[in-house]
Amino acid sequence: MTLVPALRRASVLAFLLLGISAVQASVAFHVTVTTERVNKPGVNTSLPARDTQDSDVVLGEHFISVRDGHTLSVLDFATRRRYMIDTAASTYDTYSLFDVAGSRAAELRHRQGIAGMLKASGLGQQATPPVYEEQALSVLDNKRRGPLLPQVLDGAVLWSLDEQPLLRLGIAGSPVTGDDATAFAQYLRYTWGGHPAVLKMLADGKRIPAEFTLSHQQIAGKVTRHFRISAMTVDAPATYTLAAYRPRPLAADAPALERVLAQAALPPPLGPQAHPALRAEAERLFAAEKPFDAFLSMLEDHFSTGALVDKLSPPQQQAMQQCQPIHDLTRALLAKDKEGIQAALTTVQGLRQQHGLEQPVLALFEGNLRAKLGQRQAAMALYLQVLQAKPHMAAAYQDLGDALYAQFDAPNAWRSWDAGRAMAPSLQQFRKVNDLERSLLNDYPAFFAGGAPVQLPVPPKVQPSTSRPASSTKTEGSTNLP
């Protein structure tokens, strides 16, 4: 393949997006992917037997952009963000880069579970070979694998793993730097998949092949994807800007989830006056001899600002100790087994009837209990109710994110977690989210290669629970991350 001196005409919009101020050049190319499917007898699917997709790709120093028609996606490895841009509407959506690795890891566990059920039912031969699950998701299932083995063909090399053909690699290609080869493998990882061993081999090869084929097997049948790279150039800009675009506006008929996540990006974070104001409300309720309402107000303060519940006067402490609803609630939220959690749900529902169904903290607790019982949709409805009324209650974004992640909606899970962490970064309920990101960085480092180091929050020593108030002396507990 020869390198051409200018970008393709089809890449003009991508070129305008990327700017011209960079010193270091990047690699750009056009890719045509032809997908062919051969389904097993009796399989009904709406997917075509053959389809073709054309894209223009730029491999930048810390980013990758892929343009397909009016859709331009940008993976920013320096900030670990990704952007989905509608060039026709000049709008974009932003997501966390973590949601890709997080969703792939969760999907692999899900497929492993399906394979286990098929094997237990005597239908193990119908399960997809694990190597092809790894090929589809670009993550390993921690099983021992042999090396990639080559078979020389006419003008190509067929690479197989555990006797399963994965890659037919053409001999022709263009030499590139090691960083560009790594970025090319990263492009495949995020857009089309590829076995980690295959992607590593391509990254180590320091070239971009002119043609290659990835082979897949699924429960429905076999899929092959033929890649043809053309119109390569090395004088593409090495940076990008979103200056020509604006965040996508909320549609008039947007569902509640989208409305809540969109509104989370609009209001400014609570200012330093928020905690004193909420604490003053608790003091007023104590003075009105309403210790349970004061207790809920302090919890709302903690869940919104991260402030600890402390400095209670002796009369206030006595009032709380003598308040039976507080004992009923805290005892209910300590339930562990299904029967206890069901009883706790009844208790919280009774308290909501007495103190108002709109009471946000009690609604949040009912959502948590329903989530523990596997009632994810009902839990999400309660979280959304809370956040529509109290858009700054950061802890509710954590619980909403947990429910979304349990339902394989990783993009929106991270949107929710990110919203809550931006509002109350010190809130310790987010410890498990931070730990999850650290585990993804450790277990799947290839998904994050090519970016500058990003400092994650330091994990706290202890983790209070959304199931009871935090205090300056008692902060043990756990959250509801599945």
C-alpha positions in Angstrom: 0.0 0.0 0.0 1.3 3.5 -0.8 0.9 6.5 1.4 -1.0 9.3 -0.4 -0.1 13.0 0.4 -3.6 14.3 1.1 -6.7 13.3 2.9 -9.6 11.8 1.0 -12.4 14.2 0.1 -14.7 12.1 2.3 -12.6 13.0 5.3 -13.1 16.8 5.0 -15.5 17.0 7.9 -13.2 15.0 10.1 -10.4 17.2 9.1 -12.4 20.3 10.0 -13.1 18.8 13.4 -9.6 18.0 14.2 -8.0 21.4 13.7 -4.7 22.4 12.3 -2.6 23.6 15.2 -0.8 20.3 16.1 2.9 19.9 15.4 3.0 16.1 15.3 1.1 14.5 12.5 -1.2 11.4 12.7 -2.3 8.6 10.4 -5.6 8.8 8.6 -7.2 6.2 6.3 -10.4 4.9 4.8 -11.7 1.5 5.7 -14.3 -0.7 4.0 -15.7 -3.5 6.1 -17.7 -6.2 4.5 -19.6 -8.5 6.9 -20.8 -11.9 5.7 -23.1 -14.1 7.8 -23.8 -17.8 7.5 -26.6 -18.8 9.9 -27.3 -22.3 11.2 -30.4 -24.0 9.8 -33.6 -22.8 11.4 -32.1 -19.5 12.6 -34.3 -16.5 11.8 -32.7 -13.1 11.9 -33.2 -9.7 10.4 -29.5 -9.2 9.8 -28.5 -9.3 6.2 -26.3 -12.1 4.8 -23.9 -9.4 3.5 -23.5 -5.8 4.3 -20.7 -3.2 3.8 -19.7 -0.2 5.9 -17.3 2.6 5.0 -15.5 4.8 7.5 -12.8 7.4 7.7 -10.4 7.0 10.6 -7.8 9.3 12.2 -5.3 7.9 14.7 -4.2 10.8 16.7 -1.6 11.0 19.5 -4.1 10.6 22.3 -7.4 10.1 20.4 -9.1 8.1 17.6 -11.9 9.5 15.4 -14.1 7.4 13.2 -16.5 9.0 10.7 -19.4 7.0 9.3 -21.8 9.1 7.3 -23.1 11.9 9.6 -21.8 10.1 12.7 -18.4 11.0 14.0 -17.1 9.2 17.1 -14.1 10.4 19.0 -12.2 8.3 21.7 -10.1 10.6 23.9 -7.6 8.5 25.8 -6.1 11.5 27.6 -9.3 12.3 29.4 -10.9 8.9 29.1 -14.0 10.3 27.4 -15.8 9.4 24.2 -17.9 11.6 22.1 -20.7 10.7 19.6 -21.1 13.6 17.2 -24.0 14.2 14.8 -22.3 16.3 12.1 -25.5 17.1 10.4 -27.1 18.5 13.5 -23.8 19.8 14.9 -24.5 18.2 18.3 -22.7 15.6 20.4 -23.2 13.3 23.4 -20.4 12.5 25.8 -19.7 9.3 27.7 -17.0 7.7 29.8 -14.4 5.5 28.2 -14.8 3.2 31.2 -18.2 2.1 30.1 -16.8 0.2 27.1 -14.5 -2.0 29.1 -17.1 -2.3 31.9 -19.8 -3.4 29.5 -17.5 -5.9 27.8 -16.4 -7.5 31.1 -20.0 -7.7 32.2 -21.1 -9.2 28.9 -18.3 -11.8 29.0 -19.6 -13.0 32.4 -23.1 -13.1 31.0 -22.0 -15.2 28.1 -20.0 -17.5 30.4 -23.2 -18.0 32.4 -25.1 -18.9 29.2 -22.4 -21.4 28.2 -22.5 -23.0 31.7 -26.3 -23.4 31.5 -26.0 -25.0 28.0 -23.3 -27.4 29.3 -25.4 -28.3 32.3 -28.4 -29.0 30.0 -26.3 -31.3 27.8 -26.2 -28.7 25.0 -22.6 -27.7 25.4 -21.9 -28.2 21.8 -24.2 -25.3 20.9 -22.2 -22.9 23.0 -19.9 -20.5 21.2 -16.2 -21.5 21.7 -14.7 -19.3 24.3 -12.0 -18.1 21.9 -14.7 -16.5 19.7 -16.3 -14.8 22.7 -12.9 -13.3 23.4 -12.6 -12.3 19.7 -16.0 -10.6 19.8 -15.4 -8.6 23.0 -11.6 -8.2 23.0 -11.4 -9.4 26.6 -10.0 -12.7 28.0 -11.9 -15.1 30.1 -8.8 -16.1 32.1 -8.5 -19.5 30.6 -5.1 -20.8 29.5 -4.6 -20.4 25.8 -1.9 -21.7 23.5 0.0 -19.3 21.2 -1.3 -17.9 18.0 -0.2 -20.3 15.2 0.4 -19.3 11.6 -0.5 -21.1 8.4 1.0 -19.6 5.2 -1.5 -19.2 2.4 -1.3 -17.6 -1.0 -0.6 -13.9 -0.3 -1.7 -14.1 3.3 -1.2 -15.8 6.7 -4.0 -17.5 8.6 -3.6 -17.1 12.4 -5.4 -19.6 14.7 -5.7 -20.0 18.4 -6.7 -23.3 20.1 -7.4 -24.6 16.6 -9.9 -21.8 15.9 -9.1 -19.5 12.9 -9.2 -15.9 14.0 -7.3 -13.7 11.5 -6.5 -14.0 7.8 -3.8 -11.3 7.4 -2.7 -10.1 4.0 1.0 -9.6 3.3 0.6 -6.1 1.9 0.6 -3.1 4.2 2.1 0.2 5.2 4.9 0.6 7.8 4.0 2.9 10.7 5.4 3.8 14.1 4.8 1.5 17.1 2.4 4.1 18.5 0.4 4.2 15.3 0.2 0.4 15.1 -1.0 0.4 18.8 -3.6 3.0 17.9 -4.7 0.9 14.9 -5.2 -2.1 17.2 -7.1 0.2 19.6 -9.4 1.3 16.8 -10.3 -2.4 16.1 -10.7 -3.1 19.8 -13.4 -0.4 20.2 -15.2 -0.7 16.9 -15.1 -4.2 15.6 -13.4 -6.3 18.3 -10.6 -8.7 17.9 -9.0 -11.3 20.2 -6.5 -9.6 22.6 -3.7 -11.9 21.2 -4.6 -10.8 17.6 -4.6 -7.1 18.6 -1.3 -7.4 20.3 0.3 -9.0 17.3 -1.0 -6.2 15.1 0.2 -3.6 17.5 3.7 -5.2 17.7 3.9 -5.5 13.9 4.4 -1.8 13.3 2.4 -1.7 10.1 -1.2 -1.3 9.0 -2.3 -4.1 6.8 -3.9 -3.4 3.4 -6.4 -6.3 3.8 -7.4 -8.7 6.6 -10.3 -10.8 7.7 -11.6 -11.5 11.3 -13.5 -14.7 11.8 -16.3 -15.1 14.4 -18.6 -17.8 15.6 -21.9 -17.2 17.4 -24.7 -19.3 18.6 -26.6 -18.3 15.4 -23.8 -19.2 13.0 -20.5 -17.9 11.5 -19.6 -14.3 10.8 -16.6 -13.1 8.8 -15.5 -9.4 8.4 -13.3 -8.4 5.6 -11.3 -5.2 6.0 -9.8 -3.2 3.2 -7.6 -0.2 4.1 -7.1 2.6 1.5 -6.2 6.2 1.1 -3.7 6.3 3.9 -2.0 9.6 4.8 0.5 10.6 7.5 -0.2 14.3 7.5 -3.5 14.3 9.4 -3.8 16.7 12.3 -2.9 15.3 15.7 -5.6 17.0 17.8 -9.3 17.8 17.7 -11.8 20.3 19.0 -15.5 20.3 19.7 -15.8 24.0 19.1 -18.1 23.5 16.0 -20.6 21.4 18.0 -22.9 21.8 21.0 -24.3 19.2 23.5 -27.3 17.5 22.0 -30.5 19.3 23.3 -33.1 17.3 25.2 -36.0 16.1 23.0 -39.5 17.1 24.0 -40.5 13.5 24.4 -37.4 12.3 26.2 -37.9 9.5 28.7 -37.5 10.2 32.4 -34.0 8.6 32.6 -32.7 10.9 29.8 -34.3 13.9 31.5 -32.6 13.2 34.8 -29.2 12.5 33.3 -29.5 15.6 31.1 -30.5 17.9 34.0 -27.6 16.6 36.1 -25.2 18.4 33.7 -27.2 21.7 33.9 -27.4 23.0 37.5 -24.1 24.2 39.1 -22.9 22.1 42.0 -24.2 22.9 45.4 -22.3 25.8 46.9 -20.7 26.0 50.4 -24.0 27.4 51.7 -25.9 24.2 51.0 -24.7 22.2 54.1 -25.4 25.1 56.6 -28.8 25.5 55.1 -29.7 21.9 55.3 -28.3 21.6 58.8 -30.3 24.7 59.8 -33.4 22.9 58.6 -32.6 19.9 60.8 -32.1 22.2 63.8 -35.5 23.7 63.1 -37.1 20.3 63.1 -35.4 19.3 66.3 -36.7 22.5 67.9 -40.2 21.6 66.6 -39.8 18.2 68.3 -39.7 16.3 65.1 -36.6 14.2 65.5 -37.4 11.7 62.7 -37.9 14.5 60.2 -34.6 16.1 61.4 -32.9 12.7 61.0 -34.1 12.5 57.4 -33.0 16.1 56.8 -29.5 15.3 58.0 -29.4 12.2 55.7 -30.4 14.4 52.8 -27.6 16.7 53.7 -25.1 13.9 53.7 -26.4 12.3 50.5 -26.2 15.7 48.8 -23.1 17.3 50.1 -21.1 14.5 51.7 -21.2 16.3 55.1 -21.0 14.0 58.1 -23.7 13.9 60.7 -22.1 15.3 63.9 -22.3 17.9 66.6 -25.6 16.8 68.0 -26.5 18.3 71.3 -27.3 16.0 74.2 -31.1 16.8 73.9 -30.9 16.0 70.2 -29.1 12.8 70.8 -31.7 11.8 73.4 -34.6 12.8 71.1 -33.2 10.5 68.4 -32.6 7.6 70.9 -36.2 7.9 72.0 -37.6 8.1 68.4 -39.1 4.7 67.5 -39.3 5.4 63.7 -35.6 6.0 63.7 -35.0 2.6 65.4 -37.5 0.9 63.0 -35.8 2.4 59.9 -32.2 1.7 60.9 -33.1 -1.9 62.0 -34.9 -2.5 58.8 -32.0 -1.2 56.6 -29.6 -3.7 58.3 -31.6 -6.7 56.9 -29.4 -9.2 55.0 -31.6 -12.2 53.9 -34.5 -12.0 51.5 -37.1 -12.5 54.2 -35.6 -9.7 56.3 -35.3 -7.4 53.3 -38.9 -8.0 52.4 -39.9 -7.1 55.9 -37.7 -4.0 55.7 -39.5 -3.0 52.5 -42.8 -3.2 54.3 -41.5 -1.0 57.1 -40.1 1.7 54.8 -43.3 1.7 52.8 -45.3 2.3 56.0 -43.0 5.2 56.9 -43.5 6.7 53.5 -47.3 6.5 54.0 -46.9 8.3 57.3 -44.4 11.0 56.2 -45.4 11.4 52.5 -44.6 9.4 49.4 -42.6 12.4 48.1 -40.1 12.2 51.0 -36.8 11.7 49.1 -34.7 9.8 51.6 -37.4 7.3 52.3 -38.1 6.9 48.6 -34.3 6.3 48.0 -34.3 3.6 50.7 -37.3 1.9 49.2 -35.5 1.9 45.9 -32.4 0.3 47.5 -34.5 -2.4 49.1 -36.3 -3.2 45.9 -33.0 -3.4 44.1 -31.8 -5.9 46.6 -34.9 -8.0 45.9 -34.2 -7.9 42.2 -37.0 -5.4 41.4 -34.7 -3.2 39.3 -37.4 -1.4 37.3 -39.3 -0.5 40.4 -36.1 0.7 42.0 -35.1 2.8 39.0 -38.6 4.5 39.0 -38.0 5.5 42.7 -34.5 6.8 42.0 -35.8 8.8 39.1 -38.6 10.2 41.3 -36.0 11.3 43.9 -33.7 12.9 41.3 -36.5 14.8 39.6 -37.4 16.3 42.9 -33.9 16.6 44.3 -31.4 16.8 41.3 -28.5 17.5 43.7 -28.9 14.3 45.8 -25.6 12.8 44.6 -26.1 9.4 46.4 -29.2 8.8 44.3 -27.1 9.0 41.2 -24.9 6.2 42.6 -27.9 4.0 43.3 -29.3 4.7 39.8 -26.0 3.9 38.2 -25.9 0.6 40.1 -29.3 -0.4 38.8 -28.4 0.6 35.3 -25.2 -1.4 35.4 -27.0 -4.4 36.7 -29.2 -4.2 33.6 -26.2 -4.0 31.2 -26.7 -0.3 30.5 -23.1 0.7 31.2 -23.1 4.0 29.2 -25.9 5.5 31.3 -24.5 3.9 34.5 -21.3 5.9 34.1 -23.3 9.0 33.2 -25.1 8.7 36.4 -22.1 7.9 38.5 -20.1 10.7 36.9 -22.9 13.1 37.6 -23.0 12.2 41.3 -19.3 12.3 41.7 -19.1 15.7 40.1 -21.7 17.0 42.6 -20.2 15.5 45.8 -16.7 14.1 45.0 -16.0 13.4 48.7 -19.2 11.3 49.1 -17.8 7.9 50.2 -20.8 6.0 48.6 -18.8 6.2 45.3 -15.9 4.1 46.6 -17.1 1.0 44.8 -17.4 2.9 41.5 -13.8 4.2 42.0 -12.7 0.7 42.8 -14.5 -0.7 39.8 -12.6 1.8 37.5 -9.3 0.8 39.1 -10.0 -2.9 38.5 -10.8 -2.1 34.9 -7.6 -0.3 34.5 -5.7 -3.2 36.1 -7.5 -6.0 34.3 -8.0 -4.5 30.9 -5.1 -1.9 30.5 -5.2 -2.2 26.7 -8.5 -0.4 26.6 -6.9 2.7 28.0 -3.5 2.6 26.2 -2.6 5.8 24.4 -3.6 8.4 27.0 -1.9 10.5 29.6 -2.2 9.3 33.2 -5.5 10.4 34.9 -5.6 10.5 38.7 -8.5 8.6 40.2 -9.8 9.6 43.6 -8.0 8.1 46.5 -10.2 5.5 48.1 -11.3 6.3 51.6 -10.4 4.0 54.5 -14.1 3.3 55.3 -17.3 3.3 53.4 -20.5 4.6 54.9 -23.8 3.2 53.7 -26.8 4.8 52.1 -28.8 2.6 54.5 -28.0 4.7 57.6 -26.6 8.1 58.5 -22.8 8.6 58.5 -21.2 10.1 61.6 -17.8 11.3 62.5 -17.3 8.2 64.7 -19.3 5.4 63.0 -18.8 5.2 59.2 -18.8 1.5 58.5 -21.2 0.1 55.9 -21.7 -0.9 52.3 -23.4 0.3 49.2 -25.7 -1.6 46.8 -23.4 -2.0 43.8 -24.3 -5.4 42.3 
